[in-house]
Amino acid sequence: MKTKFLFFAVLFFALYSNASYSQYYGNNNRAQRPQMGSDRPSKKNEKIDYAESVVASLDKELKLDGLQQAAIKTIINDNKNSLEEISKMDIPFPEKKGKMQVINDKISGEILKLLSKEQSDKFLKIKEEREKKALTN
């Protein structure tokens, strides 16, 4: 009886220690160092404000002033709901794309009104490059 108990106790500890070792070091049973940056929180669930990301991208290219940044962010936020509604519609993709293109053209037109001549030229060039890239993908 004692030998059976001892056998099961040794077996339990052997299996349990291997499971905890695998959880900590990985299933390949080799000690691994924690990956760099593993102590930082994950950005997967972090929501990114679309308007802010667009403004940041445009600011990087066009050197926007504070008033332009605020106005562009407002324009994008005003049209964001329309774009989201269209994306949720149960219609064929080409029709969705067409409706979204109309709104995006409206947004671009409003943004162009805010930009200087040099900024407008750069903006149109950026837009053209993005459209070409979208067509090739």
N, CA, C and O of each residue as an XYZ file, in Angstrom:
548
protein
N       0.819     -1.175      0.000
C       0.000      0.000      0.000
C       0.874      1.254      0.000
O       0.625      2.214     -0.729
N       1.929      1.208      0.863
C       2.828      2.350      0.919
C       3.557      2.535     -0.406
O       3.802      3.663     -0.832
N       3.892      1.460     -1.036
C       4.623      1.577     -2.296
C       3.742      2.168     -3.395
O       4.220      2.933     -4.234
N       2.456      1.814     -3.390
C       1.538      2.392     -4.369
C       1.403      3.902     -4.126
O       1.453      4.700     -5.062
N       1.232      4.270     -2.868
C       1.097      5.696     -2.534
C       2.362      6.446     -2.919
O       2.293      7.530     -3.499
N       3.519      5.874     -2.599
C       4.784      6.501     -2.931
C       4.950      6.610     -4.446
O       5.431      7.625     -4.949
N       4.557      5.573     -5.165
C       4.646      5.594     -6.612
C       3.781      6.718     -7.195
O       4.249      7.476     -8.045
N       2.532      6.832     -6.750
C       1.639      7.876     -7.253
C       2.108      9.271     -6.834
O       1.954     10.223     -7.600
N       2.665      9.406     -5.657
C       3.167     10.701     -5.201
C       4.341     11.154     -6.071
O       4.404     12.314     -6.477
N       5.264     10.243     -6.354
C       6.411     10.571     -7.190
C       5.945     10.890     -8.612
O       6.430     11.836     -9.232
N       5.013     10.107     -9.116
C       4.480     10.336    -10.451
C       3.780     11.698    -10.534
O       3.961     12.437    -11.502
N       2.982     12.022     -9.510
C       2.272     13.300     -9.484
C       3.259     14.469     -9.481
O       3.107     15.410    -10.260
N       4.251     14.413     -8.625
C       5.226     15.507     -8.554
C       6.040     15.630     -9.846
O       6.377     16.734    -10.273
N       6.346     14.499    -10.454
C       7.106     14.541    -11.706
C       6.280     15.196    -12.813
O       6.792     16.023    -13.568
N       5.015     14.828    -12.903
C       4.163     15.407    -13.941
C       3.834     16.863    -13.644
O       3.816     17.686    -14.559
N       3.578     17.192    -12.400
C       3.215     18.554    -12.036
C       4.378     19.520    -12.250
O       4.183     20.632    -12.740
N       5.586     19.095    -11.882
C       6.730     19.986    -12.053
C       7.015     20.237    -13.530
O       7.430     21.338    -13.893
N       6.804     19.257    -14.375
C       7.008     19.433    -15.815
C       5.972     20.405    -16.396
O       6.302     21.224    -17.253
N       4.732     20.312    -15.934
C       3.686     21.207    -16.436
C       3.978     22.646    -16.043
O       3.830     23.553    -16.861
N       4.385     22.863    -14.816
C       4.668     24.238    -14.398
C       5.927     24.754    -15.090
O       6.010     25.939    -15.412
N       6.891     23.895    -15.318
C       8.094     24.294    -16.029
C       7.745     24.710    -17.453
O       8.267     25.704    -17.957
N       6.862     23.948    -18.102
C       6.468     24.260    -19.472
C       5.694     25.564    -19.550
O       5.847     26.322    -20.508
N       4.868     25.830    -18.555
C       4.104     27.067    -18.564
C       5.025     28.270    -18.457
O       4.773     29.305    -19.074
N       6.068     28.141    -17.694
C       6.965     29.272    -17.497
C       7.969     29.411    -18.627
O       8.203     30.516    -19.116
N       8.559     28.314    -19.043
C       9.649     28.377    -20.015
C       9.246     28.019    -21.435
O      10.063     28.158    -22.345
N       8.052     27.577    -21.655
C       7.634     27.175    -22.997
C       7.620     25.667    -23.103
O       8.175     24.972    -22.251
N       6.999     25.167    -24.126
C       6.814     23.725    -24.270
C       8.028     23.006    -24.830
O       8.029     21.777    -24.892
N       9.048     23.722    -25.233
C      10.202     23.037    -25.795
C      11.199     22.611    -24.719
O      12.280     22.120    -25.042
N      10.854     22.789    -23.460
C      11.637     22.341    -22.315
C      13.045     22.907    -22.281
O      13.951     22.287    -21.724
N      13.235     24.074    -22.868
C      14.507     24.772    -22.754
C      14.242     26.098    -22.066
O      13.225     26.750    -22.301
N      15.159     26.475    -21.229
C      14.997     27.753    -20.543
C      15.099     28.871    -21.573
O      16.047     28.921    -22.356
N      14.125     29.757    -21.565
C      14.122     30.881    -22.490
C      14.083     32.165    -21.689
O      13.458     32.246    -20.631
N      14.750     33.140    -22.206
C      14.684     34.454    -21.581
C      13.385     35.119    -21.993
O      12.896     34.896    -23.101
N      12.829     35.925    -21.121
C      11.639     36.664    -21.529
C      11.973     37.559    -22.714
O      13.068     38.118    -22.785
N      11.041     37.696    -23.635
C      11.272     38.528    -24.799
C      11.342     39.988    -24.394
O      10.702     40.420    -23.436
N      12.131     40.733    -25.141
C      12.248     42.154    -24.849
C      10.891     42.817    -24.997
O      10.161     42.556    -25.953
N      10.566     43.663    -24.056
C       9.317     44.382    -24.119
C       8.129     43.576    -23.635
O       6.994     44.040    -23.736
N       8.360     42.370    -23.109
C       7.241     41.553    -22.667
C       6.587     42.108    -21.404
O       5.479     41.710    -21.044
N       7.278     43.026    -20.740
C       6.694     43.615    -19.543
C       5.769     44.779    -19.878
O       5.045     45.273    -19.013
N       5.794     45.219    -21.143
C       4.912     46.307    -21.561
C       3.519     45.770    -21.850
O       3.377     44.633    -22.300
N       2.498     46.566    -21.599
C       1.149     46.105    -21.912
C       0.945     45.970    -23.417
O       1.546     46.700    -24.206
N       0.110     45.050    -23.793
C      -0.163     44.797    -25.206
C      -1.009     45.918    -25.786
O      -1.885     46.460    -25.112
N      -0.740     46.266    -27.053
C      -1.497     47.309    -27.726
C      -2.608     46.725    -28.586
O      -3.280     47.462    -29.307
N      -2.813     45.413    -28.523
C      -3.811     44.781    -29.382
C      -5.217     45.289    -29.080
O      -5.998     45.524    -30.002
N      -5.549     45.459    -27.808
C      -6.890     45.870    -27.433
C      -7.015     47.376    -27.290
O      -8.093     47.884    -26.982
N      -5.931     48.088    -27.508
C      -5.953     49.537    -27.368
C      -6.615     50.155    -28.590
O      -6.214     49.892    -29.723
N      -7.637     50.982    -28.351
C      -8.328     51.618    -29.462
C      -7.553     52.839    -29.920
O      -7.096     53.645    -29.109
N      -7.412     52.961    -31.221
C      -6.700     54.087    -31.806
C      -7.737     54.999    -32.442
O      -8.591     54.541    -33.201
N      -7.665     56.279    -32.135
C      -8.584     57.244    -32.707
C      -8.210     57.459    -34.171
O      -7.104     57.903    -34.482
N      -9.138     57.142    -35.059
C      -8.883     57.231    -36.496
C      -8.531     58.654    -36.906
O      -7.588     58.873    -37.665
N      -9.291     59.618    -36.401
C      -9.059     61.016    -36.777
C      -7.665     61.465    -36.348
O      -6.970     62.145    -37.104
N      -7.257     61.090    -35.145
C      -5.927     61.486    -34.668
C      -4.822     60.854    -35.502
O      -3.812     61.498    -35.786
N      -5.006     59.602    -35.895
C      -3.972     58.945    -36.693
C      -3.866     59.577    -38.079
O      -2.764     59.710    -38.611
N      -5.001     59.970    -38.672
C      -4.973     60.633    -39.978
C      -4.298     61.988    -39.863
O      -3.464     62.346    -40.695
N      -4.662     62.748    -38.825
C      -4.070     64.075    -38.626
C      -2.568     63.952    -38.392
O      -1.795     64.747    -38.925
N      -2.147     62.969    -37.606
C      -0.716     62.775    -37.350
C       0.023     62.447    -38.643
O       1.121     62.949    -38.884
N      -0.584     61.606    -39.468
C       0.039     61.240    -40.742
C       0.146     62.446    -41.667
O       1.182     62.671    -42.292
N      -0.939     63.221    -41.747
C      -0.913     64.406    -42.607
C       0.042     65.462    -42.069
O       0.723     66.137    -42.841
N       0.094     65.605    -40.757
C       0.990     66.590    -40.158
C       2.447     66.260    -40.471
O       3.261     67.149    -40.721
N       2.752     64.989    -40.453
C       4.116     64.543    -40.754
C       4.506     64.930    -42.189
O       5.644     65.323    -42.446
N       3.557     64.813    -43.107
C       3.833     65.103    -44.516
C       3.667     66.583    -44.871
O       4.436     67.124    -45.666
N       2.654     67.239    -44.276
C       2.276     68.574    -44.713
C       2.663     69.695    -43.747
O       2.514     70.872    -44.075
N       3.152     69.341    -42.571
C       3.521     70.343    -41.554
C       2.322     71.258    -41.242
O       2.372     72.468    -41.467
N       1.261     70.656    -40.727
C       0.043     71.393    -40.408
C       0.227     72.258    -39.173
O       1.000     71.915    -38.279
N      -0.488     73.388    -39.121
C      -0.485     74.182    -37.898
C      -1.624     73.681    -37.001
O      -2.402     72.819    -37.409
N      -1.720     74.211    -35.805
C      -2.699     73.733    -34.834
C      -4.135     73.892    -35.293
O      -4.962     73.010    -35.061
N      -4.440     75.001    -35.938
C      -5.797     75.235    -36.417
C      -6.175     74.232    -37.503
O      -7.290     73.711    -37.511
N      -5.250     73.963    -38.413
C      -5.503     72.987    -39.479
C      -5.719     71.594    -38.884
O      -6.613     70.861    -39.308
N      -4.890     71.240    -37.897
C      -5.038     69.929    -37.260
C      -6.418     69.777    -36.635
O      -7.084     68.759    -36.820
N      -6.842     70.797    -35.892
C      -8.146     70.734    -35.222
C      -9.284     70.664    -36.242
O     -10.232     69.899    -36.064
N      -9.189     71.460    -37.307
C     -10.247     71.481    -38.318
C     -10.334     70.145    -39.052
O     -11.430     69.643    -39.299
N      -9.192     69.574    -39.400
C      -9.185     68.285    -40.113
C      -9.738     67.185    -39.219
O     -10.493     66.327    -39.678
N      -9.370     67.208    -37.962
C      -9.893     66.210    -37.021
C     -11.413     66.319    -36.922
O     -12.110     65.305    -36.877
N     -11.923     67.548    -36.889
C     -13.374     67.755    -36.832
C     -14.055     67.240    -38.101
O     -15.096     66.587    -38.029
N     -13.470     67.531    -39.249
C     -14.034     67.061    -40.526
C     -14.117     65.540    -40.540
O     -15.140     64.974    -40.924
N     -13.056     64.888    -40.127
C     -13.027     63.423    -40.134
C     -14.036     62.855    -39.150
O     -14.753     61.908    -39.475
N     -14.100     63.426    -37.942
C     -15.053     62.939    -36.949
C     -16.499     63.163    -37.391
O     -17.369     62.345    -37.092
N     -16.761     64.259    -38.100
C     -18.116     64.522    -38.592
C     -18.564     63.490    -39.614
O     -19.754     63.189    -39.707
N     -17.638     62.949    -40.374
C     -17.978     61.992    -41.434
C     -17.746     60.537    -41.036
O     -18.103     59.624    -41.781
N     -17.154     60.319    -39.871
C     -16.815     58.959    -39.442
C     -18.065     58.086    -39.296
O     -18.058     56.919    -39.689
N     -19.131     58.647    -38.734
C     -20.351     57.854    -38.538
C     -20.937     57.398    -39.869
O     -21.405     56.265    -39.985
N     -20.916     58.270    -40.871
C     -21.435     57.894    -42.194
C     -20.636     56.737    -42.775
O     -21.204     55.803    -43.342
N     -19.314     56.802    -42.630
C     -18.459     55.727    -43.144
C     -18.722     54.417    -42.410
O     -18.760     53.351    -43.024
N     -18.904     54.501    -41.087
C     -19.179     53.293    -40.307
C     -20.523     52.686    -40.689
O     -20.652     51.465    -40.781
N     -21.524     53.535    -40.912
C     -22.837     53.034    -41.322
C     -22.752     52.313    -42.662
O     -23.350     51.253    -42.846
N     -22.014     52.892    -43.585
C     -21.871     52.257    -44.902
C     -21.145     50.916    -44.776
O     -21.520     49.944    -45.432
N     -20.116     50.860    -43.941
C     -19.362     49.609    -43.802
C     -20.215     48.506    -43.180
O     -19.957     47.324    -43.407
N     -21.232     48.882    -42.394
C     -22.102     47.880    -41.763
C     -23.273     47.465    -42.648
O     -23.976     46.502    -42.342
N     -23.484     48.195    -43.745
C     -24.605     47.881    -44.633
C     -24.420     46.512    -45.281
O     -23.301     46.067    -45.536
N     -25.543     45.866    -45.536
C     -25.527     44.562    -46.190
C     -25.760     44.753    -47.687
O     -26.814     44.416    -48.226
N     -24.728     45.311    -48.340
C     -24.782     45.560    -49.776
C     -23.487     45.030    -50.396
O     -22.513     44.809    -49.677
N     -23.459     44.826    -51.701
C     -22.242     44.311    -52.354
C     -21.056     45.271    -52.148
O     -21.226     46.484    -52.021
N     -19.874     44.692    -52.120
C     -18.662     45.472    -51.865
C     -18.460     46.620    -52.850
O     -18.126     47.723    -52.418
N     -18.648     46.411    -54.159
C     -18.433     47.544    -55.080
C     -19.346     48.737    -54.774
O     -18.942     49.890    -54.924
N     -20.563     48.452    -54.349
C     -21.491     49.524    -53.991
C     -21.029     50.246    -52.718
O     -21.095     51.472    -52.629
N     -20.562     49.466    -51.738
C     -20.016     50.061    -50.509
C     -18.832     50.956    -50.839
O     -18.718     52.078    -50.348
N     -17.952     50.428    -51.687
C     -16.752     51.167    -52.050
C     -17.103     52.482    -52.728
O     -16.475     53.507    -52.462
N     -18.101     52.458    -53.599
C     -18.536     53.668    -54.285
C     -19.091     54.709    -53.322
O     -18.769     55.894    -53.417
N     -19.934     54.250    -52.388
C     -20.506     55.178    -51.406
C     -19.428     55.761    -50.500
O     -19.462     56.944    -50.163
N     -18.476     54.927    -50.109
C     -17.392     55.413    -49.251
C     -16.499     56.387    -50.016
O     -15.988     57.350    -49.444
N     -16.316     56.134    -51.303
C     -15.487     57.025    -52.115
C     -16.108     58.416    -52.205
O     -15.396     59.420    -52.198
N     -17.430     58.474    -52.288
C     -18.118     59.768    -52.329
C     -17.832     60.555    -51.051
O     -17.528     61.747    -51.100
N     -17.934     59.880    -49.911
C     -17.678     60.562    -48.628
C     -16.208     60.943    -48.516
O     -15.891     62.041    -48.060
N     -15.302     60.051    -48.926
C     -13.877     60.366    -48.866
C     -13.520     61.542    -49.766
O     -12.665     62.356    -49.419
N     -14.172     61.631    -50.917
C     -13.943     62.786    -51.800
C     -14.437     64.073    -51.151
O     -13.805     65.122    -51.275
N     -15.561     63.986    -50.464
C     -16.102     65.145    -49.738
C     -15.116     65.589    -48.653
O     -14.851     66.781    -48.492
N     -14.576     64.610    -47.908
C     -13.598     64.914    -46.856
C     -12.362     65.575    -47.467
O     -11.870     66.579    -46.953
N     -11.869     65.008    -48.558
C     -10.679     65.557    -49.214
C     -10.923     66.986    -49.686
O     -10.053     67.847    -49.560
N     -12.117     67.233    -50.233
C     -12.451     68.579    -50.687
C     -12.457     69.584    -49.549
O     -11.976     70.707    -49.700
N     -13.001     69.178    -48.410
C     -13.034     70.070    -47.245
C     -11.624     70.308    -46.695
O     -11.296     71.413    -46.263
N     -10.802     69.266    -46.717
C      -9.422     69.409    -46.230
C      -8.639     70.335    -47.155
O      -7.865     71.172    -46.690
N      -8.838     70.185    -48.457
C      -8.118     71.034    -49.423
C      -8.388     72.521    -49.202
O      -7.506     73.352    -49.421
N      -9.597     72.856    -48.771
C      -9.942     74.258    -48.506
C      -9.107     74.854    -47.376
O      -8.907     76.067    -47.317
N      -8.623     73.998    -46.484
C      -7.869     74.461    -45.319
C      -6.375     74.612    -45.588
O      -5.671     75.259    -44.814
N      -5.892     74.030    -46.662
C      -4.454     73.941    -46.895
C      -3.945     75.085    -47.769
O      -4.682     75.667    -48.565
N      -2.660     75.385    -47.591
C      -2.006     76.363    -48.470
C      -1.758     75.706    -49.825
O      -1.994     74.510    -49.993
N      -1.286     76.481    -50.780
C      -1.035     75.963    -52.133
C      -0.021     74.817    -52.098
O      -0.232     73.776    -52.721
N       1.078     75.012    -51.368
C       2.112     73.967    -51.288
C       1.567     72.713    -50.615
O       1.812     71.594    -51.065
N       0.831     72.918    -49.539
C       0.257     71.776    -48.824
C      -0.764     71.051    -49.696
O      -0.841     69.823    -49.678
N      -1.550     71.817    -50.461
C      -2.548     71.203    -51.344
C      -1.885     70.323    -52.397
O      -2.356     69.224    -52.688
N      -0.789     70.818    -52.961
C      -0.073     70.030    -53.966
C       0.440     68.725    -53.372
O       0.296     67.661    -53.973
N       1.043     68.815    -52.178
C       1.544     67.613    -51.503
C       0.404     66.660    -51.161
O       0.523     65.447    -51.331
N      -0.714     67.230    -50.673
C      -1.866     66.416    -50.296
C      -2.399     65.647    -51.501
O      -2.692     64.455    -51.398
N      -2.524     66.316    -52.628
C      -3.017     65.649    -53.837
C      -2.062     64.559    -54.309
O      -2.488     63.513    -54.799
N      -0.765     64.818    -54.156
C       0.230     63.816    -54.530
C       0.114     62.581    -53.618
O       0.160     61.446    -54.090
N      -0.036     62.818    -52.322
C      -0.185     61.720    -51.356
C      -1.438     60.914    -51.677
O      -1.410     59.683    -51.690
N      -2.531     61.615    -51.935
C      -3.797     60.948    -52.247
C      -3.666     60.094    -53.506
O      -4.158     58.967    -53.558
N      -3.000     60.640    -54.514
C      -2.803     59.915    -55.769
C      -1.958     58.650    -55.538
O      -2.270     57.586    -56.073
N      -0.895     58.775    -54.744
C      -0.042     57.616    -54.452
C      -0.818     56.538    -53.706
O      -0.667     55.350    -53.989
N      -1.644     56.951    -52.758
C      -2.436     55.980    -51.995
C      -3.455     55.279    -52.883
O      -3.699     54.082    -52.724
N      -4.046     56.008    -53.805
C      -5.006     55.390    -54.718
C      -4.316     54.380    -55.632
O      -4.852     53.305    -55.899
N      -3.121     54.735    -56.108
C      -2.368     53.782    -56.948
C      -2.016     52.539    -56.158
O      -2.126     51.420    -56.657
N      -1.590     52.744    -54.915
C      -1.231     51.620    -54.053
C      -2.438     50.744    -53.776
O      -2.316     49.520    -53.739
N      -3.608     51.352    -53.581
C      -4.825     50.595    -53.324
C      -5.225     49.773    -54.548
O      -5.740     48.663    -54.409
N      -4.993     50.305    -55.728
C      -5.350     49.579    -56.939
C      -4.437     48.383    -57.187
O      -4.867     47.380    -57.755
N      -3.175     48.486    -56.762
C      -2.237     47.387    -56.981
C      -2.391     46.289    -55.947
O      -1.952     45.161    -56.175
N      -3.005     46.596    -54.814
C      -3.173     45.565    -53.757
C      -4.395     44.770    -53.963
O      -4.686     43.870    -53.175
